[in-house]
Amino acid sequence: MTIQLPDFKGGLRSYEPRPEPLAVTSGTPFTSRTVFSAAHVVADPFADTSPDSAAAVDWDATLAFRRHLWSHGLGVAEAMDTAQRGMGLDWAGAAELIRRSAAEAKAVGGRIACGVGTDQLTGPASLADVQAAYEEQLALVEASGAQAILMASRALAAVAKGPEDYLEVYGHLLRQATEPVVLHWLGPMFDPALEGYWGSSDLDAATDTFLEVIAAHPDKVDGIKVSLLEAQREIDIRRRLPQGVRCYTGDDFNYPELIAGDDQGFSHALLGIFDPLGPLAAEAVRVLDTGNTAGFRELLDPTVELSRHLFQTPTRFYKTGVVFLAWLAGHQSHFTMVGGLQSARSLPHFARAYELADGLGLFPDPKLAEERMKNLLSLYGVNQ
């Protein structure tokens, strides 16, 4: 059986779906790498909302997806940009997500780290306002029992006059953090409002400031997550980290080589692409645990084409592809997103994502995925 998929030239092409999913094993803990999947939220499709409304979340489906990730041994990076923070999910929704997911993690023994930002600030803010907003969110995450991830702040990027303001704010937060945190450097390709973060658009200068923050408080930094989509820059930063501070790759273009590492070190992982790749990624890391780097690369390298497709420019809309694949895989009953973001990618983009994911064996029920893809195509006037 074949399915007619749109190409990128206004026509149709035939594709023969894979009959069986990739066989993966479940659950033993990883021994060589710490691996988090940033996780998406599932919208409530029956809520009467508009793009300007507060997010309506299907909590049962959202938490079920986190249990799916934990069942494969992955940690969950909660309330990050993959969960549409600042793109449909406001601070009130994120706070509820953190509370619920942290409680679920405690109940099932799953590892969780949660994003701390300043998104309760919706207008012009002072440096003191930014610091107070960070403090409020840090207190909530710590009270929930989760590890904190200090995310990049749009408000800080807007108000900071130079590197010294970043050093002041982050230094204050790290001094008061109860447990070591993860620092997240999110590049402007993921959020244009973060251009010039760490006080400079010159990445070399920004890197120096970033590392100065860490060097001043190495005991309070568990690790860093670098999302700049520049493999060599991540490697250079990784080699300059103080002893004991981990690098969690956030590079959705080059993650296999960065996780595999070299003779001078390796990256752990905190990746949005591990949302759709969860079981396959876990299988690959278990192979790496045995010392079989070639086998790890053999499993994970073929996924890069899908990841680069989902994260193509404008990169911030990668969440649409992530949720689309979760629907096809049966993790949710609908393709609806908070903020109406399901409209952010084209039909040819969806078709290629389906083809690449199916070719990797990511769908537990390939027939269900095919039927749902055909249903979507029919809504766009493509009859099989």
N, C-alpha and C positions, 0 to 999 in steps of 0.2 A: 504494500500500500504506500502511496506517496501523498504528499501534501503540497499544494501550490502556495508558494511564498512570494511576496513581492521582492523585487530586487531594488537596487538604488537607481534604476534607469526608467522607472515607470512601467515595467513589465512584470511578468510572473516567471518563476522557475520551479522546477519540481525538486522536492526533497524527500528522501526515504528515511523516516524516523528509525532510530535504534530500537530493537525489540526488547532489550533487557537493560536494566540499570547496571552501573558499576558495582561490583561486589566489594563491600567494605566490612571490616571487623569493627566491633564496638569496644568501647570503653576503658582500657587500662590507662592509668595516668601517664603523661609524658615525662620523660626523664632528662632529655637533652635540651629542651627549649620550653619557655613559658609562652603560651599562645592564647591570645584573646581574639574573639570575634566581636567586632562592633555589631550591634543588632538593631534591626528596624522595628518600628511599631506597626501594629495592624489597626487600621481605621475601623470605626463602626460604620458599616455601609447604610444602616437604617437611620442614622442621626440626620436631623434636618439642619444642615450646616451650609456655610458659604466659605469661600477662600479667606474671608476676614474673621470667621468665627474661631473661637477656641477649639482646639483639637478634640474630636470625639474618638476615643480609643476603645477598641474591643479588647478588654483586659484579659479575658480568658484565652483568646488566640495569641495575644502578645506574650503572655507568660508561657503558654504551651511551646512557642517557638524557642524561648530561652531554655526550657527543659530539653528540647531537641538538641541544642548546642551543648549543654552540659552532659547529655547522655553520651556524646562522642568524646568527652574529655576536654573540651574547649572551655576556657574562661569566657565570661560575657563582659564586654565593655559597654556599659549602659549609659543611656542619655547622652550619647555623643552626636556628632553630625549625622551619622547613619540613621539615628532615630529622629532626624529632621529637626534637631534643635535649631531654632532661628529660621526654619523653613517649613512652618506649619505647627510645630510643637513649641509652646511658650513655656516660661519658667514654671507656672502652676502645673501644667501637664507633665513637665519633666520631673518636678518634685514628687508628684504622685507616682510616676514611673519608677523613680529611684526607691521610694518606700516599698512599693509592691514587689519589685524585682529583688531587692535586698532581702526581704522577708522570704521570698521563694527560694533564693539561693541558700539561705540558712536552713530551710526545710529540707532541701534535697542534697545539701552538701556541695553546692556548686561554687566556683570561684567567681567573684564579681568585683569590678572596679567601676566607679561612676564619675561622670563628667561634672566638674565644678566650673561655673562660668559667671557671667554678669548679665545674663539676658533678662533679668527683671527690670533692668534699666532701659526705658523705652524712649528717652529723650536726651538732651544734652546733660552731661554729667561731669563732675569734678573728679580729680584723682582720689579724693577721700570717698566720694560716692562709689567709685570703682572698687576700692579696697573693701568697703563695707559690704558691697554686693557679693564679692568673692567670699568674704567671711561668713555671710549668711548661708551661702550654698555649701561651703566647706563644713560648717557645723551640721547641716542636715545630712550630708553624706557620711560624716563620721558617726553621727548618732544612729544611722541605719546599720552600722557595722561593716560598711563597704570601704574598699580602698578608694582614695581620691585621685582623680585625674584632673590636674589644673589645665583647663583648656584655654586657648587663646581668646581674648576678649575684644569684641568690636569696639566697645566703649573705651577700653584702654588704648587701642590703636588710634581712636579719634582724639583723645585728650592728651596723650603723652607727648611731651615736647622733645624728648630724646632718650637715649639709653638709660640715663640716670633715673627716669621715672619707672622704667621696667625693673631696674635693680631695686628700687625702693619698694614697689608693690610686691614683687615676688619674694624679696627678702623677708618682708613682714609676714607674708602668708606661710612661708616655709618655717620660720621661727615658731609660729604658733600651731603648725600641723602636729597632730598627735602621733601619727605614723608616717613613714616615708611615702611620698606621693609620686605619681608619674607626671612629668611636664610634657605638654603637647604643643608642638610647633606645627600649626596648620597653615599651609601655604595659600597664597591668594587665588590659585587655581581652584581651590575648594571653596573659598569665600573671598570675593574681591575686597570686602571691607577690611581684610587683614593685611593689605599691602603695607609694607614698611614696618612689619612687626619687629620687635626688639630694637626699634629706634632707627632703622635704616632700611632703604630699599636695596642697598648693597649687601648681598647675602654673606659676603666675607665678614663685613662689619657686624651684621646681625648675628652671625654665628659666634663671633667673639663675645658679644654681650650675653648670649644664651649660655655659653660655657662659663662665663664669669658668674652668673647666677648659681650654676651648679657647683662650681668650685668653692663658692663661699658657704655652701650648705650641703656637702656630699652625704652627710648622715641623714638628711631629710628627703633625699631624692632616690627613690627606688629605681627609677629609670626615666628615659625620655622616649617619646614617640615622635618621630620625624616624618612629616607628610609633605615633602617638597617634590616628589617624583624625580629626584636626581640621585641615582645610586651612588655615584662617587662622592657626592657631598655627604651622604649618610655615612659612608665608610670612613671618610675623613673625620667627621664628628665622633663617630664610634671610637676611633683610635685615640681621641683626645679626652675621653671621659675619665673621671677619677676611678680608681680601683673600686669595684663593687657596684658601680652605677650601670644599669643595663641600658641597652638600646633596643627599643621595640620598633621594628620597621612599620611605617605607615605608608610605604611605597607600593601602591597597587599596580605599578608597572614592572617592578623589578624584584619582587619579593622572593622568588625561589633562590636566586643567587645570594641575596642578602641574608636569608635565613641559613642557607648552607654555609656561608662564611668562607674564610680563607685562613691561612696559617697565622694570622694576627688576631683572629676573633670572628664573631658572628653576631647577627641580630636575632633577638626574640621577635615576637610578632603581635601586633594589635592592628587588625586590618578589617576594613569594611567588606572586602571581597570574600573574606572567610564566612560571611553571612550565607551566601549561596553555595560556597564551596565547602561548608563545614565538614561533612563526613569524609570527603576526598582529602581535604587538607589534614584532617586528623590521621587518616591512614598514612599519608606521606610522612608526617612527623614521627609516627611510630616506626616507620622504616628507618628514618634518620636516627632514631634512638638506638638502633642496632649498629650504628656506625656506617650504614650503607648510604653514603651521600649520593652515589649514582642512581640508586633506586628511588631515593627521595626526589631527585631532579626528574627522573623518568615519569613519575606520577604528577609532579606539580608544574613542570615546564609547559605542558600542553594547555594548562589553564590560563596562561598569560594572555593569549589572544582574546579570550572572553573578557578577562578583566580590563584589558585596554579598550575593548569595545564599550563596556559599561561605563568606564571612566573617561570616555572621550570628551573633548571640549563641547559645550561647557561642562566641566568636570563636576560641578556641584549638583548636577541632575542625575548623578549615578544612582541615587536612591530609587529613582523610578524603575530602573532595570533590576535592582535588587528585589524590590517588592513584586515586580512582574514575575521573576523567576520563582519567588516563594509561592505565588499563586499557582503557577504551572506545576510546581512540585507537590502541591496539595497541603501546604502549611497554612493556608487560609482559603476561605471559600469564595473570595471575590478579589477583583483587581481595583480597589479603591484606596486612595491615600489621603492622609490628612492634608488639608490645604489644596486638595484637588490636583496634586502633583502628578497623578497618573497621565496627565496630558502633556508632560514635559518632554517626551520623546516621540519619535515618529513611528509609523507602522513598519517601514523597512528596518528601523533600528530594533524594534521588538522581534521581527522575523529573524534577523541575524543572531540576536541574543538567544532565541529559542534553538536555532540550528546549532550554535556553538555549545550551548549547555547540554542539549540532547546528545551531541557527538561525544561529550565527556562522560555520559552516563549519569548525569546529576539528578535525573528525575526518578524517584522511587517507583512510580507507576508511569512508564512512558506513554501508555495508551491514554491515561487521564490528561497528561500534558498535551498530547496531540489533539484531543477533543477540545480542550480549553483554548488552544491556539486557533483551532478552526472556528470556534465561537467568536473569538476576537476578530478574526479575519472577516467573518460574516457581517459584523457590525460596521466594518469599513467597506462593505460591498464586494468582498472577494468570495465568490462562491466556488466550492470544491467540485 
